[in-house]
Amino acid sequence: MTNRYKKILFWSPRIICILFAVFISIFALDVFEENKELRDIIIGLAIHLIPTFLIIVLLILSWKWEWIGGIFFIALGILYIVFAYGKFPLSVYFIISGPLFVVGALFLMNWFWRKEIRKA
């Protein structure tokens, strides 16, 4: 494995995870409506951003211990499918769970080849 591929393998799950957190955060924007009190907007925003905070915490833990990201991102993808089963079209499951599975698999690959990757 060349140094270029090692760097790509190291950075790709982290960058995808950050982009996914930004994507999930966009769904929190629906709390901004006319004639809503500031207190209600702040509470609604905090509730809508719980998944984003969870993803960020997992990313911080996974940055050093890749096995945590491998296990928990895949588990999040499965949990989303289980809890949302039958509520949305199939494409929604791919859009939400797909990146979680990819990030989890990439973190597991990082963990598996961690000695080689850390040398680069």
C-alpha positions as CSV (number, residue, x, y, z in Angstrom):
1,M,0.0,0.0,0.0
2,T,1.5,3.3,-1.0
3,N,1.6,6.4,1.2
4,R,-1.0,8.1,-1.0
5,Y,-3.5,5.2,-0.4
6,K,-2.7,5.2,3.3
7,K,-3.5,8.9,3.6
8,I,-6.7,8.4,1.6
9,L,-7.7,5.5,3.8
10,F,-6.9,7.5,6.9
11,W,-8.8,10.7,6.0
12,S,-11.8,9.4,4.0
13,P,-13.9,8.2,6.9
14,R,-13.2,11.3,8.9
15,I,-14.1,13.7,6.0
16,I,-17.2,11.6,5.0
17,C,-18.3,11.7,8.7
18,I,-17.9,15.5,8.9
19,L,-19.9,15.9,5.7
20,F,-22.6,13.6,6.9
21,A,-22.9,15.5,10.2
22,V,-23.4,18.7,8.2
23,F,-26.0,17.0,6.0
24,I,-27.9,15.7,9.0
25,S,-27.8,19.2,10.6
26,I,-29.6,20.6,7.6
27,F,-32.8,18.8,8.8
28,A,-32.7,20.9,12.0
29,L,-33.5,24.1,10.0
30,D,-37.2,23.3,10.0
31,V,-37.5,24.7,13.5
32,F,-37.2,28.3,12.2
33,E,-40.8,29.4,11.6
34,E,-42.6,32.7,11.8
35,N,-44.3,33.6,15.1
36,K,-42.2,31.1,17.2
37,E,-40.7,32.3,20.5
38,L,-36.9,32.2,20.8
39,R,-37.2,29.7,23.6
40,D,-39.1,27.2,21.5
41,I,-36.7,27.7,18.6
42,I,-33.7,27.0,20.8
43,I,-35.3,23.9,22.4
44,G,-36.4,22.6,19.0
45,L,-33.0,23.2,17.5
46,A,-31.3,21.4,20.4
47,I,-33.6,18.4,20.0
48,H,-33.1,18.2,16.2
49,L,-29.3,18.4,16.6
50,I,-29.0,15.4,19.0
51,P,-28.1,13.0,16.1
52,T,-25.4,15.5,14.9
53,F,-23.9,15.7,18.4
54,L,-23.9,11.9,18.7
55,I,-22.1,11.7,15.3
56,I,-19.5,14.3,16.4
57,V,-18.8,12.5,19.7
58,L,-18.4,9.2,17.8
59,L,-16.1,10.9,15.4
60,I,-13.9,12.3,18.2
61,L,-13.6,8.9,19.8
62,S,-13.0,7.2,16.4
63,W,-10.3,9.6,15.5
64,K,-7.9,7.7,17.8
65,W,-9.7,4.4,18.4
66,E,-10.9,3.4,14.9
67,W,-12.6,0.2,16.1
68,I,-15.2,2.4,18.0
69,G,-16.2,4.1,14.8
70,G,-16.3,0.8,12.9
71,I,-18.7,-0.8,15.4
72,F,-20.9,2.2,16.3
73,F,-21.3,3.8,12.9
74,I,-22.5,0.4,11.5
75,A,-24.7,0.0,14.6
76,L,-26.2,3.4,14.0
77,G,-27.0,2.5,10.4
78,I,-28.7,-0.7,11.5
79,L,-30.6,1.1,14.2
80,Y,-31.9,3.7,11.8
81,I,-33.2,1.0,9.5
82,V,-34.8,-0.9,12.4
83,F,-36.6,2.2,13.9
84,A,-37.6,3.8,10.6
85,Y,-38.6,0.6,8.8
86,G,-41.6,1.0,6.6
87,K,-41.9,4.7,7.1
88,F,-39.9,5.9,4.1
89,P,-39.1,4.9,0.6
90,L,-36.0,2.7,0.1
91,S,-33.9,5.6,-1.2
92,V,-34.1,7.3,2.2
93,Y,-32.5,4.3,3.9
94,F,-29.7,4.4,1.4
95,I,-29.2,8.2,1.9
96,I,-29.1,8.0,5.7
97,S,-27.8,4.5,6.5
98,G,-25.5,4.2,3.5
99,P,-22.9,6.8,4.6
100,L,-23.0,5.3,8.2
101,F,-22.2,1.9,6.8
102,V,-19.4,3.3,4.6
103,V,-17.8,5.3,7.4
104,G,-18.0,2.3,9.7
105,A,-16.4,0.0,7.1
106,L,-13.6,2.6,6.5
107,F,-12.9,2.9,10.2
108,L,-12.7,-0.8,10.5
109,M,-10.2,-0.9,7.6
110,N,-8.3,1.9,9.4
111,W,-8.2,-0.2,12.5
112,F,-7.2,-3.4,10.7
113,W,-4.3,-1.6,8.9
114,R,-3.5,0.9,11.6
115,K,0.2,0.1,12.0
116,E,0.8,0.7,8.3
117,I,-1.4,3.8,8.1
118,R,0.2,5.5,11.2
119,K,3.6,5.1,9.6
120,A,2.5,7.3,6.7
